[in-house]
């Protein structure tokens, strides 16, 4: 496994109805690097967003979807999703503000 820096771990936030409902409980959902582990995800969130403290991290691996173009079948890339639970005294993550 290559050395993954903290700024390479979090790829983008997940904006869905379910992830927005979790924000009231200080749960935030991100797409992360497929080889990142929970410790790296926790460290990346705490470094990228000042004043946040992570309580726990849940991860899930998502398999690529089978797609078809004409007679040819292929697969999309597999991804990894992380749900980050912040502590009660932690600041909110600002990129989700106003959504």
C-alpha positions as CSV (number, residue, x, y, z in Angstrom):
1,X,0.0,0.0,0.0
2,X,1.3,3.4,-0.9
3,X,1.7,6.1,1.7
4,X,-1.6,8.0,1.7
5,X,-1.4,11.6,3.0
6,X,-4.3,13.0,5.0
7,X,-5.4,15.3,2.1
8,X,-5.7,12.3,-0.2
9,X,-8.0,10.3,2.1
10,X,-11.3,12.3,1.8
11,X,-12.4,12.6,-1.8
12,X,-15.8,14.3,-1.6
13,X,-18.8,14.6,0.7
14,X,-21.9,12.5,0.0
15,X,-25.0,14.7,-0.3
16,X,-28.2,12.6,0.0
17,X,-31.4,12.8,2.0
18,X,-30.2,10.1,4.3
19,X,-26.8,11.7,4.9
20,X,-28.4,15.1,5.5
21,X,-30.7,13.6,8.1
22,X,-27.7,12.2,9.9
23,X,-26.2,15.7,10.2
24,X,-28.5,16.6,13.1
25,X,-26.8,13.8,15.1
26,X,-23.3,15.1,14.0
27,X,-22.8,12.3,11.5
28,X,-21.2,13.2,8.2
29,X,-20.7,11.0,5.1
30,X,-17.7,11.1,2.8
31,X,-16.4,9.2,-0.1
32,X,-12.8,8.1,0.9
33,X,-9.8,6.5,-0.7
34,X,-10.4,2.8,-1.1
35,X,-7.2,1.8,0.8
36,X,-7.7,4.3,3.7
37,X,-8.4,2.7,7.1
38,X,-10.5,4.1,10.0
39,X,-7.5,5.7,11.8
40,X,-6.4,7.6,8.6
41,X,-10.0,8.8,8.0
42,X,-10.2,10.1,11.6
43,X,-6.9,11.9,11.4
44,X,-7.8,13.4,8.0
45,X,-11.1,14.8,9.3
46,X,-9.5,16.3,12.4
47,X,-6.7,17.9,10.3
48,X,-8.9,19.2,7.5
49,X,-11.7,20.7,9.6
50,X,-10.4,22.7,12.5
51,X,-12.1,22.2,15.9
52,X,-13.6,18.8,15.1
53,X,-13.1,15.8,17.3
54,X,-14.1,12.4,15.9
55,X,-15.9,9.9,18.2
56,X,-16.1,7.0,15.7
57,X,-15.8,6.1,12.1
58,X,-17.9,3.5,10.2
59,X,-16.8,2.4,6.7
60,X,-18.4,0.4,3.9
61,X,-16.9,-0.9,0.7
62,X,-19.2,-0.5,-2.3
63,X,-18.7,-2.8,-5.3
64,X,-18.7,-1.4,-8.8
65,X,-22.0,-1.5,-10.7
66,X,-22.3,-3.6,-13.9
67,X,-23.0,-1.3,-16.8
68,X,-23.7,-2.1,-20.5
69,X,-22.9,-0.2,-23.6
70,X,-24.3,-2.1,-26.6
71,X,-23.2,-5.7,-26.3
72,X,-20.2,-5.0,-24.1
73,X,-20.5,-5.3,-20.3
74,X,-18.2,-3.6,-17.9
75,X,-17.9,-2.5,-14.3
76,X,-17.7,1.0,-12.7
77,X,-15.0,1.6,-10.2
78,X,-15.4,0.3,-6.6
79,X,-15.7,3.0,-3.9
80,X,-15.4,3.3,-0.2
81,X,-17.8,5.4,2.0
82,X,-17.2,6.6,5.6
83,X,-19.7,7.8,8.1
84,X,-17.9,10.0,10.7
85,X,-19.5,10.6,14.1
86,X,-18.3,13.8,15.9
87,X,-18.3,14.3,19.6
88,X,-20.9,16.5,21.3
89,X,-18.4,19.3,22.1
90,X,-17.0,19.3,18.5
91,X,-17.6,22.1,16.0
92,X,-19.8,21.3,13.0
93,X,-18.2,20.8,9.6
94,X,-18.7,24.0,7.6
95,X,-18.9,22.6,4.0
96,X,-22.4,21.2,4.8
97,X,-23.7,24.6,6.1
98,X,-26.5,26.1,4.0
99,X,-27.5,22.9,2.2
